């Protein structure tokens, strides 16, 4: 779970500067908007299953998307109940902010005031996650930019939609909403600022700063594509421009695959053992309107692995050439420990952390590291005091990496194949293994790959 919580302080007395920062953050979050925490009850909202009776296709699309699993998803459950909630047990002043993570992951529980919500296994209304009601009752964002569950919702029989109603629904009133056509609608939860003023999630803002915003290509165009012929409601007409409720993103292998184009070429084609070849790899973000990776950047890792195979099948790993920019050490895999602050909620004294990357050493990593107050890398974004170099790949950006490879003297003469592959994980494997997160969350997804060949002379 991605809770919106104040950081855990190891010191008994919070420095005045931090108190001031927290106060300023509180004013930003609460003054411009109505606080919906605990304002309603579960019974004020309808279940998605009720919506299914008229919108079966849309329901089935939603039920296969992460929107329907924002609360029940295994990693979110582990992160919330084993890391975030224990923070509040150690420090009761965290209770309110820990509750806030449900504002985006279990909005009905947040607005219903059942906090922490029951575990998913108890099958409460919290399991509705981001349901039909959450989106189609939203009227506007209450902050600019939108962030941290800034939506304004009033339960009832008036539902809001980006489409003009074609018929009068027998179940509810439909009001056409221009707000549903904006990216600010998505930004209500896909932007997040923590108490230190750090934008720990900024997907909508990344889009706004990129080239697609200027061209009018919005979040909905990629994540809710138009399709047809399609019948949105059983009593409605079949249309050719239905917004499909696919919401496919980081957890969809098909969406991730091909996001970045990869090409590799050598500077020479013939080489003797002992001679060096420089391989250049170009990585072009041709598919996303935001940076890659995006969203829960503290969890996610993408890395470029380059391997040579000689004529006899012997394999050699190539290390990326260093560029020398500040913070580069966090973008090249190595044998480092990190995430020591997990020991606080896990109540492990002097926790040494776990392996930082969990991938072969010497690979280029595309990430933005998050650091706690002690300067250690953290996956707990609510405990993020600062961020390091942003070495992700922006929309329509090309990163160029070089790998200088000295041909081993034992390399077999003949054709050598050099393969470059860009891999992706939703959660770094050492963290997943330590917290016993199901293996699919740390499964390696191949984003793209490319090979080239050189001739090794006798």
N, C-alpha and C positions, 0 to 999 in steps of 0.2 A: 504494500500500500504506500501511497505517496502522501504522507500526512503533512498538513500545514501546521507545523508546531514550532514553538520557540526552541532555541538550542539548549542542550543540557550543559550547564556550567559546572565545572569541577570545583570552582572556588565558591566558598560560602557567601562571599560578598561580590555582587556584580558591579564592575566598574561603572562609574557615572556615565562615561561615554556610551557604553553599551545600553544602559538604561535609557539614555536619551534616544538612541537609535531605535530601540524597541518601542518607545512611546510614539515616535514619529511614524513607525510602521503601523501601529495600532490606529492612529488617526487616519492614515491613508485608507486602511481597510474598512473602518466602521463609519466614519463621518458621512461619506457621500452616499451610503446605501442603507437599505433596511436590512437588519440582521434577520435572516430566515431560520437560524438555528432554533429548533424546538417550537417554531411558530405554529406548526400544523400537527396533525396526527396521521398515522398510517391510513386510517379509514377515509381520509380526505382524498386519497388518490386511488385510481383504478389500476388494476393489474394489467400487464402486457397480454396475458391470456384473454382478457375481455376484449382487448383491441383486436386480437386474432380472429374473433368471430366475424369481423367485417373486412379485415386486412390480412388474410392468411399468408400471402406471399411476402409482404413487407415484414410480418412477424418472423417468418422463417429466415429471412435474410438477417434481421437483427439478432436472432437467437444464435446465429453462427458467428457473429462478430464480437470483438472484444467489448463493445458497448454493453452487451448483455452479461459480461463476465468481469466488469470492472471491480466488483466486490468479491466474487467467488473465485477468481483466478488464483491459482495456488501460490505464485510468488507474492502477489499483493496481500494475500492472507498471512503468509509467513512474515513478510516485512512489517505489516501492521501489528499483528498480535505478538510477535516475538522480538520486535525491535522498538516500534513506536509506543505501543501501550506500556511495555515495561519501563520506558523512559518516564512516563507519568507516574508509575508506581514508585520509582526511585525519587522523583522530584514532583510532588503534587501540583506545582505551579504549571506543569506542562499539560494538565488535564484538558483545559479548553482548547489549546492549539492542536492537541492530538485528535480531539473530536473533529476538528476542522477538515481533516483529510477525507472524511466521509462526505464533505460537501461536493466532491467530484466523483468519488468512487461508490458512494451509497447515498445519493441525495435524498431519497425518501426517508432514510434513517436519520440523516442530518436534520431535515426539516421536521421530522416527527419527534426528535429529541431522545431517541433510544440510542444512547451512546455510552460506552462502545456498543455497537450493534451485536446481536447474537452471532456466533460463529456461523459460517455458511451451512454447516451440517444441520443446523436447527431450522433452516428453510423459512426464515422470516422475510418480511417485505424488503429487508436490506438486500436480499438476493436479486431484487429487480435491477440492481445496479443502475446504469443510465438507461432508463426505460422510456417507453413512448411518452409517458406523462412528463418526464423531465424536460424533454426537448419541445414538446408541443404545448406545454403550458408556459414556456419561457417567453416573456414579452420584450425584454431588452437587457442590455448589460448596464450595471450600475456604476462602473468605473471606466476610465479611459486612460491607458488601454485596459481592456478587460483582463482580469486575472483572478485566481483564487476564488472560484465559485461566485463570481460577481453577478450571476444571473438574477433576474427578478421574476418570481413565479407566484401566481395566485391559483390555487386549485379550483376546479369547477368544470362546468360543461362547455366552456369556451376554449377551443383548441386553436392553436396558431400554426399556420403552414405557409411555406414559401409559394405555393401554388394558389391560384384563384380557385375557389370551390366550383366544381362543375355541377354538383347537385346539392340539394339540402339533405344533410345526414339525418337519419332518424335517431341517432344516438347522442349527437352533440352539435353545437354550433361551430362553424368553421370561419375563422377570420384570416384573411390573407395578410401575411407579415413580411414586409421588406427586410426586416432584421434577420430573418432566417436565410436570406440570400447573401448575407455578409460573412466575412471571415471573423468579425468580432463575435459573432455567435459562437464560433468554435473556440475563440480565445478565452471565453469564460473559464474554461478548464485547461486549455492547452497553452496557457501562459501561467507561470507561477513565480511569485517573488517570496523569498523567505524572510525571516525577521531581521537578517543582516542587510536586507536590501539587495540581495543577490537574485538575479533572474535564473532560477534553477531549472525552469522550463520556459521556452520562448518560441515554440514552433510557429505560432501565428505571427509573432513579431519578426521572426526570421523570414517568413513569407513576405511580410510587408516591406522589408528592406531589400528584397530580391527582385529579379527581373519579371517574374510572373505577375506580381501586383500591378506593375505599370501596364501590363498587357490585359489586365482584367481577368486573368485565370485564377480562380478561387479554390479554396480547400475542397468545396463541394464538387468541383469539376473533376477532381481526381478520386476523391474518397466516396462520393455519391454520384457516380456518373449517370448521365441520361441514357435511358434504354427503352426499347419498345419493339413491337407492340407489348404493352403491359397494362394489366388491370390493377389499379391501386386499391380499389374497394370493390366488393362483390356487387354492389348496386351501381357502381360507376361505369364509365365508358372505358374502352381500351384506348390508351394513348401511346404516342410514339416518343414522348419526351419525359417519361416518368423518372423521377430521381430515385435510383435504386439505393436501398439502405444497406449497402455492403460494408461501409466503414472499414475497408481493408487497409492495413497499415503495417507497422513494424512486426506484428505477430503473424503476418500472412506471408509464407515463403514465396508465393507467386508475385506478391507486390515487391518484395525485397529483391528477388532475382532480376538481374539486369539493370538495377538502379544506377550502377556505375559501370561505364564502359572501361575495359582494360586492354591496353596494347603494349607489347614489349618488343624491342628491337636491339640488336648488338651494334657496337661501333665498327667491328670487323667481323668477317665471316670465317676466316682461316686463322688458326692460332696453334702454336706449339706448346707443349707442357712447359709451365713456368712463365708463360706470357699472360698478360692480363687483358681481359675483355670487359668493357663497360656496357652494361645492359641498362637501357632507359625504359622506364615504365610510365605510361601516361594513364591517368585515371580521370575520366570525365563524368561529371554528374549531369546526366542528360534526362533524368526522369523525375526528380523531386523539386517542388517549389520552395523547399526549405533545406536546411543543411542535413547531411547524412554522416553519422547517425543524428537523430533528433529525439525530442521527448525526454525520456528518463536517461539522460546522457551519463549520469553517474553510474548507471548499471551497465551500459552497453559498450561494446567494443567491436571495432572493425579493423582488420589488419591485413597487410599485404605480405604474402609468403612467396618466395622465389626459390625454385629448386632446379638443379641441373642433373640430368641423367645421361651418363656416357654410353658408348656403344655396347658395353657389356652389362649395362643395367645398374652400375654403381651410381649412387645418389650423393649429391653434395648440396648443402644448404648455403644460400647466399645471404650475407648480411647487408642491410641497407647502408648506403654512404651517409654519413652525418652531414647536415647542412649548417649547423652551428648557431641556430636561433635559440633564444632564451626559452628555457623549459623543454628543450627537445628531449631530455632524458625521459620524460613521461610519454613520449611518442615512439620510443624504441623499446621493444620487449627485453626484459632482463630478469635477473633473480633478485627481486625486491619484495619486502613485506609491506603490507598496507592494511587499511581498514581497521586500525587498532581501536577506534572508538566504538566498534561493535561490542567491545568488552563491557561498556557501561550498561546498556540495557540487558546484556546477557549475564551481568553481575559476575564477570570474570576479572579478578584483580590482576593487574599487570599483563593484560592480554597482548600477546606479541603480534597479533594480526595473522593474515594469510597471504599467500603468494599474490602479488599485485596483478599479474597479467594472465598466467596460466596458459601461455602459448610458447612456441619455440623462440629462443632468444635471437635477437638481431632483426626481428621483423619491424616494419613500420606500422605504427598504430594510428588510426584516425579517431581522435577522442578529444574531450576537454576534461582535464582532471578537476575534481572537487576536493578542497582541503578543509579540515577542521581547524580549530583555533591553535592546535599544537603543530600544524603544518603537515599532518599526515593525510594521505588520500582517504576519502570517505565515500561510501555508497549511500550514506544517510543524508539526503539533500537538506533536510531540516537542520542538520548540524553543520552545514557548509558555511564556513567563515570567509572563504575566498575561492576563486577559480584560477586555474592555470592557463597555459596557452590553448587557444581554440584551434586545434588542428583537424577540424572536420572539413568535409568537402561541401562547399556551398553550391546553390543551384547554378548550373551552367559553368561551374568552376572546374578547371583542370589542374590537378596536382601532378607534378613530374618528380619521380624518384629514380635515383641511380644506384646501381649495384655493381661495384668493381670486383671482378672475380678472377683471381689468379688460377690458371688451369693447373690442377695438381699434376705432379710428375707421374703419378700412378694412373692418371686418366687414360682410358683405352682410346687408341686412335680410331677415327671414324666419326660418325655423326653424333653430336651431342644435342639433346633437346633441353631447352630451358623453359620452364613453365612458371608463369606468374598467376597467382590466384588471390582474389580478394575475399576474405572470409568475414563472417559476422556472427556475433552472439548477442542475445538479448541480455544476458547476465554473465559476468566473468565467472568462469568455471570454478575457481577456488572458493569463491563466496557461495556459489550454488551448492558445491559439495559440502562445505562446512555447515551450512544451514539446512542441509538435506532437502533442497529444492528439487522437485522432479526434473529428470534429466532433459526433458524437452526444452526447458527454459535456457539451458546452456548448450543445446545442440548447435553444432557448427552449420551455418547456412552458407552456401557458396553464392556470392553475389555475382561474380563474373570471373572469367579466366581467359588467358591467351598464352600461346606457346610460340617460340621461335627456335631456329636450329643454327648451329655453327659446326664447322668441320675441324676436328682435332687432328693435327698432323702427327705422323709417327715420330 
